[in-house]
Amino acid sequence: MLCIGLRCGVAAVAVGLSMTAGAADVDLSTGSGGDYAELVVHFSDDAHVSFGVTFDAAAAQWSGEDLVLFVADATGGRALDGSDASFVPPSDFGDFAALDVVFKTFAFGSFFDGFGYGTSSDLGYAGGEDYWHFWSGTTTANTPTGWTVPDIGASDVAVADGSAVGFRYGSAAAPLAVPEPGTAALLVGGVWWVGRRRRTRG
């Protein structure tokens, strides 16, 4: 079940006003529940942001896709459909402390094609590792670890208490990781297809 905006009773949003190479942390709450999950977005300029979300996992029944869309909505970001070949992102894409996302929809499903936050943004496939790699892991004491490349899309990855969901552009290394010289090429890239299901939001 997708939780949108005021229907979730967003209780708190603490946002860093800018993000350079390094980390920004954002804490969000759905207003009820004691479960915790984290979303990490790691850009090609090495800027990265972590969104810690407190929620009720049993009531929300979120997928990784739902978590991304909740964070975008709760921070005041936009979910933009870039399926049309003529799509041009807004000139302010990634210029604010809000998570903007772009998805593309095809007959087989959809995938996240772009993220923007705090002056950092990456959009589209540019060859090689230049696309959004998808990862899942766990979070302990607000530190995501145990990243793995799931063999299913973000819409099928269940978000439970202690889950971490991550995206990284331009590198096959896990989110937040620093690849070692000579080993980066051996890392297996993430899956960027999210199998997005059509749904009605309102």
Residue frames as a rotation matrix with the C-alpha (Angstrom) as fourth column:
MET 1
0.583 0.812 0.000 0.00
0.812 -0.583 0.000 0.00
0.000 0.000 -1.000 0.00
LEU 2
-0.367 -0.722 0.586 1.44
0.708 -0.626 -0.328 3.31
0.604 0.294 0.741 -1.06
CYS 3
0.275 0.373 -0.886 1.37
0.893 -0.440 0.092 6.00
-0.355 -0.817 -0.454 1.60
ILE 4
-0.212 -0.300 0.930 1.14
0.764 -0.645 -0.034 9.54
0.610 0.703 0.366 0.22
GLY 5
-0.468 -0.083 0.880 1.61
0.005 -0.996 -0.091 12.90
0.884 -0.038 0.467 1.87
LEU 6
-0.532 0.265 0.804 -0.75
-0.791 -0.494 -0.360 14.03
0.302 -0.828 0.473 4.63
ARG 7
0.571 0.740 -0.355 -2.64
-0.562 0.668 0.489 10.73
0.599 -0.080 0.797 4.58
CYS 8
0.183 -0.588 -0.788 0.43
0.484 0.752 -0.449 9.27
0.856 -0.299 0.422 6.28
GLY 9
0.982 0.182 -0.051 0.57
0.140 -0.519 0.843 12.03
0.127 -0.835 -0.535 8.89
VAL 10
0.175 -0.982 0.070 4.18
0.594 0.049 -0.803 13.00
0.785 0.182 0.592 8.20
ALA 11
0.816 0.220 -0.535 5.39
0.578 -0.281 0.766 14.11
0.018 -0.934 -0.356 11.59
ALA 12
0.550 -0.701 -0.454 8.91
-0.097 -0.593 0.799 15.35
-0.830 -0.396 -0.394 11.06
VAL 13
0.773 -0.421 0.475 11.21
0.590 0.201 -0.782 16.30
0.234 0.885 0.403 8.23
ALA 14
0.626 -0.664 -0.409 14.75
-0.092 -0.583 0.807 17.37
-0.774 -0.467 -0.426 9.08
VAL 15
0.801 -0.223 0.556 16.63
0.599 0.282 -0.749 18.24
0.010 0.933 0.360 5.90
GLY 16
-0.172 -0.904 -0.392 20.16
0.591 -0.413 0.693 19.45
-0.788 -0.113 0.605 5.29
LEU 17
0.581 0.518 -0.628 19.92
-0.074 -0.735 -0.674 22.56
-0.811 0.438 -0.389 3.09
SER 18
0.480 -0.446 -0.755 22.77
-0.875 -0.180 -0.450 21.63
0.065 0.877 -0.477 0.78
MET 19
0.749 -0.263 0.608 24.69
0.055 0.939 0.339 18.57
-0.661 -0.220 0.718 -0.25
THR 20
0.322 -0.740 -0.591 28.20
-0.947 -0.242 -0.212 18.49
0.014 0.628 -0.778 -1.63
ALA 21
0.055 -0.367 -0.928 30.42
-0.265 0.891 -0.368 15.44
0.963 0.266 -0.049 -2.05
GLY 22
-0.941 -0.228 0.251 29.67
-0.296 0.193 -0.935 13.64
0.165 -0.954 -0.249 1.17
ALA 23
-0.618 0.713 -0.331 26.51
0.694 0.693 0.195 12.74
0.368 -0.109 -0.923 3.00
ALA 24
-0.623 0.577 0.527 23.25
-0.679 -0.734 0.001 14.34
0.387 -0.358 0.850 3.94
ASP 25
-0.891 0.348 -0.291 20.81
0.438 0.826 -0.354 12.70
0.117 -0.443 -0.889 6.34
VAL 26
-0.515 0.821 0.246 17.03
-0.663 -0.564 0.493 13.11
0.543 0.091 0.835 6.34
ASP 27
-0.966 0.257 -0.008 14.73
0.190 0.696 -0.693 11.72
-0.172 -0.671 -0.721 9.02
LEU 28
-0.510 0.857 -0.081 11.08
-0.627 -0.305 0.717 11.09
0.589 0.416 0.692 8.19
SER 29
-0.914 0.310 0.262 8.19
-0.007 0.633 -0.774 9.61
-0.406 -0.710 -0.576 10.13
THR 30
-0.653 0.757 0.041 4.81
0.232 0.148 0.961 8.35
0.721 0.637 -0.272 9.01
GLY 31
-0.269 0.549 0.791 3.40
-0.754 -0.631 0.181 9.37
0.599 -0.548 0.584 12.38
SER 32
0.626 0.448 0.638 2.95
-0.751 0.567 0.339 5.86
-0.210 -0.692 0.691 13.77
GLY 33
0.933 -0.237 -0.270 4.89
0.136 0.928 -0.347 2.68
0.333 0.287 0.898 14.21
GLY 34
0.664 -0.731 0.157 8.29
-0.465 -0.239 0.852 1.82
-0.585 -0.639 -0.499 15.60
ASP 35
0.547 -0.472 0.691 9.82
0.682 0.731 -0.041 0.14
-0.486 0.493 0.722 12.55
TYR 36
0.395 -0.536 -0.746 12.77
-0.402 -0.831 0.384 1.70
-0.826 0.148 -0.544 10.73
ALA 37
0.501 -0.307 0.809 14.08
0.785 0.555 -0.276 1.46
-0.364 0.773 0.519 7.17
GLU 38
0.065 -0.589 -0.806 16.62
-0.062 -0.808 0.585 3.44
-0.996 0.012 -0.089 5.20
LEU 39
0.835 0.116 0.537 16.87
0.531 0.082 -0.843 4.64
-0.142 0.990 0.007 1.59
VAL 40
0.038 -0.890 -0.455 20.32
0.165 -0.443 0.881 5.60
-0.986 -0.109 0.130 0.27
VAL 41
0.920 0.159 0.359 20.85
0.380 -0.135 -0.915 7.45
-0.097 0.978 -0.184 -3.02
HIS 42
0.152 -0.967 -0.203 24.49
0.297 -0.151 0.943 7.75
-0.943 -0.204 0.265 -4.15
PHE 43
0.917 0.280 -0.286 25.19
-0.117 -0.496 -0.861 10.08
-0.382 0.822 -0.421 -7.08
SER 44
0.697 -0.658 0.284 27.99
0.641 0.394 -0.658 10.04
0.321 0.641 0.697 -9.65
ASP 45
0.288 -0.603 0.744 29.61
-0.242 -0.798 -0.552 13.11
0.927 -0.022 -0.376 -8.06
ASP 46
-0.525 -0.452 -0.721 29.96
0.412 0.606 -0.680 10.98
0.745 -0.654 -0.131 -4.87
ALA 47
-0.659 0.465 0.591 27.33
-0.733 -0.571 -0.370 13.02
0.165 -0.677 0.717 -3.04
HIS 48
-0.584 0.513 -0.630 24.94
0.318 0.858 0.404 10.74
0.747 0.036 -0.663 -1.22
VAL 49
-0.441 0.551 0.708 21.87
-0.825 -0.560 -0.078 11.12
0.354 -0.618 0.702 0.93
SER 50
-0.855 0.199 -0.479 20.31
0.332 0.919 -0.211 8.73
0.398 -0.340 -0.852 3.44
PHE 51
-0.253 0.861 0.441 16.62
-0.717 -0.473 0.512 8.88
0.650 -0.186 0.737 4.29
GLY 52
-0.981 -0.021 -0.192 15.73
0.117 0.724 -0.680 7.19
0.154 -0.689 -0.708 7.58
VAL 53
-0.331 0.940 0.082 12.01
-0.581 -0.272 0.768 6.39
0.744 0.206 0.636 7.74
THR 54
-0.951 0.170 0.257 10.12
-0.146 0.485 -0.862 5.37
-0.271 -0.858 -0.437 10.86
PHE 55
-0.345 0.837 -0.424 6.90
-0.833 -0.065 0.549 3.56
0.432 0.543 0.720 9.96
ASP 56
0.031 0.434 0.900 4.58
-0.651 0.692 -0.312 0.65
-0.759 -0.576 0.304 10.72
ALA 57
-0.803 -0.482 -0.352 5.80
-0.570 0.443 0.692 -2.18
-0.178 0.756 -0.630 8.46
ALA 58
-0.751 0.557 0.356 2.74
0.485 0.830 -0.275 -4.37
-0.449 -0.034 -0.893 9.07
ALA 59
0.224 0.896 -0.383 0.31
0.328 -0.439 -0.836 -1.61
-0.918 0.062 -0.393 8.17
ALA 60
0.123 -0.233 -0.965 2.29
-0.686 -0.722 0.088 -0.10
-0.717 0.651 -0.249 5.29
GLN 61
0.455 -0.049 0.889 3.39
0.376 0.916 -0.142 -3.34
-0.807 0.399 0.435 3.58
TRP 62
0.606 -0.275 -0.747 5.87
-0.604 -0.770 -0.206 -1.35
-0.519 0.575 -0.633 1.52
SER 63
0.720 -0.549 0.424 8.03
0.693 0.602 -0.398 -2.47
-0.036 0.580 0.814 -1.35
GLY 64
-0.322 -0.901 -0.290 11.30
0.781 -0.426 0.456 -0.75
-0.534 -0.080 0.842 -2.20
GLU 65
-0.568 0.207 0.796 9.39
0.606 -0.549 0.575 1.23
0.557 0.809 0.187 -4.83
ASP 66
0.550 0.835 -0.029 6.84
0.590 -0.363 0.721 2.37
0.591 -0.414 -0.692 -2.23
LEU 67
0.360 -0.505 -0.785 9.66
0.790 -0.283 0.544 3.52
-0.496 -0.816 0.297 0.05
VAL 68
-0.704 -0.648 0.292 11.21
0.696 -0.544 0.469 5.61
-0.145 0.533 0.833 -2.75
LEU 69
-0.325 0.651 0.686 7.88
0.469 -0.519 0.715 7.20
0.821 0.554 -0.137 -3.66
PHE 70
0.657 0.506 -0.559 7.04
0.725 -0.219 0.653 7.89
0.208 -0.834 -0.511 -0.02
VAL 71
-0.078 -0.777 -0.625 10.36
0.780 -0.437 0.447 9.69
-0.620 -0.453 0.640 0.49
ALA 72
-0.765 -0.169 0.621 9.86
0.585 -0.585 0.562 11.71
0.268 0.793 0.546 -2.69
ASP 73
0.128 0.923 0.363 6.38
0.484 -0.378 0.790 12.77
0.866 0.075 -0.495 -1.59
ALA 74
0.650 0.163 -0.742 7.29
0.760 -0.119 0.639 13.41
0.016 -0.979 -0.201 2.05
THR 75
-0.288 -0.833 -0.472 10.23
0.739 -0.507 0.445 15.66
-0.610 -0.221 0.761 1.13
GLY 76
0.371 0.506 -0.779 8.19
-0.120 -0.806 -0.580 17.61
-0.921 0.309 -0.239 -1.41
GLY 77
-0.696 -0.706 -0.133 9.84
-0.275 0.090 0.957 15.95
-0.664 0.703 -0.256 -4.41
ARG 78
0.203 0.735 -0.647 8.35
-0.910 -0.103 -0.402 14.92
-0.362 0.670 0.648 -7.72
ALA 79
-0.255 -0.165 0.953 7.73
0.176 0.961 0.213 11.51
-0.951 0.222 -0.216 -9.32
LEU 80
0.061 0.165 -0.984 8.13
-0.780 -0.607 -0.150 12.19
-0.622 0.777 0.092 -13.04
ASP 81
0.530 0.190 0.827 7.26
0.282 0.879 -0.383 9.81
-0.800 0.436 0.412 -15.88
GLY 82
-0.071 -0.683 -0.727 10.10
-0.636 -0.530 0.561 9.98
-0.768 0.502 -0.397 -18.38
SER 83
0.027 0.121 0.992 8.72
0.378 0.918 -0.123 7.28
-0.925 0.378 -0.021 -20.70
ASP 84
0.934 0.335 0.129 8.24
0.257 -0.373 -0.891 9.68
-0.250 0.865 -0.434 -23.59
ALA 85
0.194 -0.925 0.326 11.44
0.981 0.183 -0.065 10.03
0.001 0.332 0.943 -25.65
SER 86
0.023 -0.138 0.990 10.90
0.393 -0.910 -0.135 13.80
0.919 0.392 0.033 -25.69
PHE 87
0.813 0.327 -0.482 10.89
0.547 -0.144 0.824 14.03
0.200 -0.934 -0.296 -21.88
VAL 88
-0.165 -0.824 0.542 12.99
0.180 -0.566 -0.805 16.90
0.970 -0.035 0.242 -20.54
PRO 89
-0.076 0.139 -0.987 13.45
0.979 0.197 -0.047 17.11
0.188 -0.970 -0.151 -16.75
PRO 90
0.904 0.424 0.046 12.52
0.402 -0.883 0.244 20.40
0.144 -0.202 -0.969 -15.07
SER 91
0.329 -0.823 0.463 15.33
-0.010 -0.493 -0.870 22.95
0.944 0.281 -0.171 -15.00
ASP 92
0.057 -0.270 0.961 15.33
-0.934 -0.355 -0.044 22.75
0.353 -0.895 -0.272 -11.18
PHE 93
0.824 0.214 -0.525 15.64
-0.118 0.970 0.211 18.94
0.555 -0.112 0.825 -11.11
GLY 94
0.379 -0.680 -0.627 17.84
0.823 0.558 -0.107 18.10
0.423 -0.475 0.771 -8.12
ASP 95
-0.295 -0.530 0.795 18.22
0.195 -0.848 -0.493 21.71
0.935 0.009 0.354 -6.99
PHE 96
0.106 0.459 0.882 16.38
-0.780 -0.513 0.360 21.44
0.617 -0.726 0.303 -3.68
ALA 97
-0.851 -0.325 0.412 16.32
-0.524 0.590 -0.615 19.42
-0.043 -0.739 -0.672 -0.47
ALA 98
0.295 0.910 0.292 13.61
-0.686 0.414 -0.598 17.19
-0.665 -0.024 0.747 -1.93
LEU 99
-0.594 -0.521 0.613 14.00
-0.024 0.773 0.634 13.86
-0.804 0.362 -0.472 -3.69
ASP 100
0.249 0.583 -0.774 12.96
-0.885 -0.187 -0.426 14.04
-0.393 0.791 0.469 -7.34
VAL 101
-0.410 -0.344 0.845 12.63
-0.003 0.927 0.376 10.72
-0.912 0.152 -0.381 -9.17
VAL 102
-0.070 0.355 -0.932 12.14
-0.985 -0.171 0.009 9.81
-0.157 0.919 0.362 -12.82
PHE 103
-0.268 0.031 0.963 10.72
-0.067 0.997 -0.050 6.47
-0.961 -0.078 -0.265 -13.91
LYS 104
-0.539 0.117 -0.834 10.21
-0.842 -0.082 0.533 4.95
-0.006 0.990 0.143 -17.35
THR 105
0.001 0.675 0.738 7.37
-0.433 0.665 -0.608 2.58
-0.901 -0.319 0.293 -18.11
PHE 106
-0.669 -0.196 -0.717 7.45
-0.734 0.325 0.597 -0.19
0.117 0.925 -0.361 -20.70
ALA 107
0.223 0.811 -0.541 5.24
-0.651 0.537 0.537 -3.19
0.726 0.233 0.647 -21.50
PHE 108
0.027 -0.293 -0.956 7.29
0.379 0.887 -0.262 -5.40
0.925 -0.356 0.135 -19.13
GLY 109
0.478 0.123 -0.870 7.23
0.876 -0.145 0.460 -2.88
-0.069 -0.982 -0.177 -16.28
SER 110
0.841 -0.180 0.510 9.12
-0.050 -0.965 -0.258 0.22
0.539 0.191 -0.821 -15.26
PHE 111
0.184 -0.813 -0.552 12.44
0.955 0.281 -0.096 1.25
0.233 -0.510 0.828 -13.77
PHE 112
0.761 -0.053 -0.646 13.86
0.270 -0.880 0.390 4.25
-0.589 -0.471 -0.656 -11.92
ASP 113
0.483 -0.521 0.703 15.83
0.824 -0.001 -0.567 6.24
0.296 0.854 0.429 -14.47
GLY 114
-0.218 -0.577 0.787 16.76
0.227 -0.814 -0.534 9.34
0.949 0.063 0.308 -12.50
PHE 115
0.434 0.278 -0.857 17.22
0.900 -0.101 0.423 10.82
0.031 -0.955 -0.294 -9.04
GLY 116
-0.175 -0.505 0.845 17.89
0.305 -0.844 -0.441 14.40
0.936 0.181 0.302 -8.01
TYR 117
0.742 0.370 -0.559 18.50
0.637 -0.128 0.760 15.92
0.210 -0.920 -0.331 -4.59
GLY 118
0.743 -0.400 -0.537 20.28
0.244 -0.585 0.774 18.98
-0.623 -0.706 -0.337 -3.19
THR 119
0.456 -0.488 -0.745 22.04
-0.767 -0.640 -0.050 20.10
-0.452 0.594 -0.666 -6.44
SER 120
-0.725 -0.661 0.192 23.05
-0.470 0.680 0.563 16.54
-0.503 0.318 -0.804 -7.39
SER 121
0.461 0.884 0.082 21.28
-0.548 0.356 -0.757 14.60
-0.698 0.303 0.649 -10.13
ASP 122
-0.822 -0.569 -0.019 21.84
-0.370 0.509 0.777 11.75
-0.432 0.646 -0.629 -12.57
LEU 123
0.257 0.966 -0.021 19.41
-0.507 0.116 -0.854 10.77
-0.823 0.230 0.520 -15.28
GLY 124
0.805 0.241 -0.542 19.32
-0.593 0.302 -0.746 8.10
-0.016 0.922 0.386 -17.98
TYR 125
0.653 -0.590 0.476 21.72
0.433 0.805 0.404 5.48
-0.622 -0.058 0.781 -19.26
ALA 126
0.736 -0.459 -0.498 25.01
-0.626 -0.741 -0.242 6.87
-0.258 0.490 -0.833 -20.60
GLY 127
0.516 -0.540 -0.665 26.90
-0.334 0.589 -0.736 3.62
0.789 0.602 0.124 -21.27
GLY 128
-0.520 -0.802 -0.295 29.03
-0.077 0.388 -0.918 1.35
0.851 -0.455 -0.263 -19.11
GLU 129
-0.589 0.235 -0.773 28.18
0.791 0.366 -0.491 1.68
0.168 -0.900 -0.402 -15.43
ASP 130
-0.983 0.177 -0.049 26.37
-0.164 -0.967 -0.193 4.98
-0.082 -0.182 0.980 -15.95
TYR 131
-0.148 0.983 -0.107 22.91
-0.145 0.086 0.986 3.93
0.978 0.161 0.130 -14.86
TRP 132
-0.003 0.225 0.974 21.13
-0.969 -0.240 0.053 3.49
0.246 -0.944 0.219 -11.53
HIS 133
-0.568 -0.259 -0.781 22.22
-0.066 0.960 -0.270 0.24
0.820 -0.102 -0.563 -9.86
PHE 134
0.371 0.809 0.456 19.71
-0.679 -0.099 0.728 -1.17
0.634 -0.580 0.512 -7.36
TRP 135
-0.657 -0.632 -0.410 20.76
-0.081 0.600 -0.796 -2.75
0.749 -0.490 -0.446 -4.05
SER 136
0.623 0.755 0.206 19.11
-0.302 -0.011 0.953 -4.07
0.722 -0.656 0.221 -0.88
GLY 137
-0.499 -0.818 -0.286 20.58
0.075 0.289 -0.955 -4.52
0.863 -0.498 -0.083 2.57
THR 138
0.394 0.560 -0.729 19.97
0.816 0.152 0.558 -4.06
0.423 -0.814 -0.397 6.27
THR 139
-0.007 -0.386 0.923 20.42
-0.183 -0.907 -0.380 -1.18
0.983 -0.171 -0.064 8.65
THR 140
0.397 0.020 -0.918 21.71
0.836 0.404 0.370 -1.42
0.379 -0.914 0.143 12.20
ALA 141
0.114 -0.297 -0.948 22.13
0.700 -0.653 0.289 1.67
-0.705 -0.697 0.134 14.37
ASN 142
0.789 0.354 -0.502 21.30
-0.060 -0.769 -0.637 3.77
-0.611 0.533 -0.585 11.30
THR 143
-0.216 -0.892 -0.396 24.22
-0.745 -0.112 0.658 2.30
-0.632 0.437 -0.640 9.34
PRO 144
0.796 0.550 -0.253 23.23
-0.574 0.551 -0.606 0.44
-0.194 0.628 0.754 6.16
THR 145
-0.392 -0.902 0.183 25.30
-0.777 0.431 0.460 -2.71
-0.493 0.038 -0.869 5.59
GLY 146
-0.429 0.156 0.890 25.10
0.109 0.987 -0.120 -6.10
-0.897 0.046 -0.440 3.93
TRP 147
0.087 0.480 -0.873 24.33
-0.796 -0.494 -0.351 -4.72
-0.600 0.725 0.339 0.48
THR 148
-0.526 -0.182 0.831 23.39
0.317 0.864 0.390 -7.34
-0.789 0.469 -0.397 -2.12
VAL 149
-0.770 0.300 -0.563 22.12
-0.636 -0.419 0.648 -7.15
-0.041 0.857 0.513 -5.69
PRO 150
-0.177 0.765 0.619 18.58
-0.317 0.552 -0.772 -8.57
-0.932 -0.332 0.145 -5.60
ASP 151
-0.944 -0.121 0.307 17.38
0.218 0.469 0.856 -10.75
-0.247 0.875 -0.417 -8.46
ILE 152
0.027 0.975 0.221 14.00
0.999 -0.031 0.015 -9.01
0.022 0.221 -0.975 -8.37
GLY 153
-0.291 -0.091 0.952 12.98
0.410 -0.911 0.038 -5.41
0.864 0.402 0.303 -8.90
ALA 154
-0.961 -0.164 0.224 12.34
-0.091 -0.576 -0.812 -2.75
0.262 -0.801 0.539 -6.28
SER 155
-0.192 0.965 0.179 8.58
-0.883 -0.249 0.397 -3.22
0.428 -0.082 0.900 -6.51
ASP 156
0.553 0.377 -0.743 9.04
-0.145 0.922 0.360 -6.83
0.821 -0.091 0.564 -5.35
VAL 157
-0.536 -0.762 -0.363 11.56
0.353 0.188 -0.917 -6.21
0.767 -0.620 0.168 -2.56
ALA 158
0.557 0.786 -0.267 9.65
0.543 -0.101 0.834 -6.11
0.629 -0.609 -0.483 0.73
VAL 159
-0.353 -0.608 0.711 10.60
-0.215 -0.687 -0.694 -3.37
0.910 -0.398 0.112 3.18
ALA 160
0.535 0.445 -0.718 10.57
0.553 0.458 0.696 -4.60
0.639 -0.770 -0.001 6.78
ASP 161
0.959 -0.253 0.124 11.96
-0.253 -0.580 0.774 -3.29
-0.124 -0.774 -0.620 10.05
GLY 162
0.291 -0.940 0.180 15.71
-0.080 0.164 0.983 -2.95
-0.953 -0.301 -0.027 9.53
SER 163
0.503 -0.062 0.862 15.59
0.811 0.380 -0.445 -2.92
-0.300 0.923 0.241 5.72
ALA 164
-0.111 -0.513 -0.851 17.86
-0.137 -0.841 0.524 -0.78
-0.984 0.174 0.023 3.58
VAL 165
0.629 0.295 0.719 17.25
0.690 0.213 -0.692 0.07
-0.357 0.931 -0.069 -0.08
GLY 166
0.040 -0.728 -0.685 19.97
0.044 -0.683 0.729 1.71
-0.998 -0.060 0.004 -2.14
PHE 167
0.870 0.116 0.479 20.62
0.483 -0.008 -0.876 3.16
-0.098 0.993 -0.062 -5.58
ARG 168
0.128 -0.869 -0.478 23.98
0.102 -0.468 0.878 4.18
-0.987 -0.161 0.028 -7.00
TYR 169
0.976 0.218 0.002 24.80
0.046 -0.199 -0.979 5.82
-0.213 0.956 -0.204 -10.32
GLY 170
0.689 -0.700 -0.187 28.03
-0.603 -0.410 -0.685 5.44
0.402 0.585 -0.704 -12.29
SER 171
-0.474 -0.850 0.232 29.60
-0.850 0.372 -0.374 2.68
0.231 -0.374 -0.898 -10.21
ALA 172
0.153 0.473 -0.867 29.02
-0.187 0.876 0.445 -1.03
0.970 0.094 0.223 -9.63
ALA 173
-0.863 -0.444 -0.241 30.15
0.178 0.179 -0.968 -0.56
0.473 -0.878 -0.076 -6.02
ALA 174
-0.070 0.859 -0.507 27.47
0.953 0.209 0.221 -0.69
0.296 -0.468 -0.833 -3.34
PRO 175
0.580 0.332 0.744 26.01
0.135 -0.940 0.314 2.58
0.803 -0.081 -0.590 -2.06
LEU 176
0.902 -0.258 0.347 28.38
-0.432 -0.501 0.750 4.35
-0.019 -0.826 -0.563 0.35
ALA 177
0.645 -0.700 0.307 31.24
0.496 0.689 0.529 1.99
-0.581 -0.188 0.791 -0.57
VAL 178
0.448 -0.628 -0.636 34.57
-0.763 -0.639 0.094 3.18
-0.466 0.444 -0.766 -1.96
PRO 179
0.999 -0.042 -0.001 35.69
0.036 0.855 -0.517 0.78
0.023 0.516 0.856 -4.69
GLU 180
0.343 -0.938 0.046 39.29
-0.012 0.044 0.999 -0.40
-0.939 -0.343 0.003 -4.46
PRO 181
0.164 -0.345 -0.924 41.48
-0.940 -0.339 -0.040 0.22
-0.299 0.876 -0.379 -7.52
GLY 182
-0.708 -0.505 -0.494 41.56
-0.675 0.691 0.260 -2.83
0.210 0.518 -0.830 -9.75
THR 183
-0.907 0.404 0.118 38.56
0.318 0.842 -0.435 -4.49
-0.275 -0.357 -0.892 -8.12
ALA 184
-0.393 0.813 -0.429 35.74
-0.476 -0.579 -0.662 -2.20
-0.787 -0.056 0.615 -9.19
ALA 185
-0.348 0.232 -0.908 35.47
-0.918 0.110 0.380 -3.95
0.188 0.967 0.174 -12.55
LEU 186
-0.889 -0.038 -0.457 34.88
-0.007 0.997 -0.071 -7.26
0.458 -0.060 -0.887 -10.79
LEU 187
-0.758 0.652 0.012 31.83
-0.096 -0.094 -0.991 -6.02
-0.645 -0.753 0.134 -8.93
VAL 188
-0.639 0.618 0.458 28.47
0.760 0.417 0.498 -7.04
0.116 0.667 -0.736 -10.34
GLY 189
-0.899 0.310 0.308 26.12
-0.255 -0.945 0.206 -4.17
0.355 0.107 0.929 -11.21
GLY 190
-0.699 0.704 0.126 22.72
-0.045 0.132 -0.990 -3.76
-0.714 -0.698 -0.060 -9.61
VAL 191
-0.527 0.636 0.564 19.35
0.849 0.361 0.386 -4.32
0.042 0.682 -0.730 -11.24
TRP 192
-0.963 0.113 -0.246 17.66
-0.077 -0.985 -0.151 -1.11
-0.259 -0.126 0.957 -12.30
TRP 193
-0.503 0.855 -0.129 14.36
-0.093 0.095 0.991 -2.57
0.860 0.510 0.031 -13.41
VAL 194
-0.901 0.176 0.397 11.74
-0.419 -0.112 -0.901 -2.07
-0.114 -0.978 0.175 -10.70
GLY 195
-0.759 0.640 -0.116 8.74
0.537 0.717 0.444 -3.82
0.367 0.275 -0.889 -12.27
ARG 196
-0.924 0.375 -0.078 6.61
-0.259 -0.761 -0.595 -0.84
-0.282 -0.530 0.800 -11.43
ARG 197
-0.525 0.828 0.198 2.95
0.849 0.525 0.057 -1.74
-0.057 0.198 -0.978 -11.21
ARG 198
-0.608 0.425 0.671 0.38
0.018 -0.837 0.546 0.77
0.793 0.344 0.502 -12.37
ARG 199
-0.429 0.497 -0.754 -1.64
0.903 0.206 -0.377 2.13
-0.032 -0.843 -0.537 -9.50
THR 200
0.255 0.576 0.777 -4.05
0.441 -0.784 0.436 4.94
0.861 0.231 -0.454 -8.76
ARG 201
-0.590 -0.458 -0.665 -2.83
0.806 -0.288 -0.517 7.58
0.045 -0.841 0.539 -6.40
GLY 202
-0.167 0.568 0.806 -5.01
0.228 -0.773 0.592 10.31
0.959 0.283 0.000 -5.07
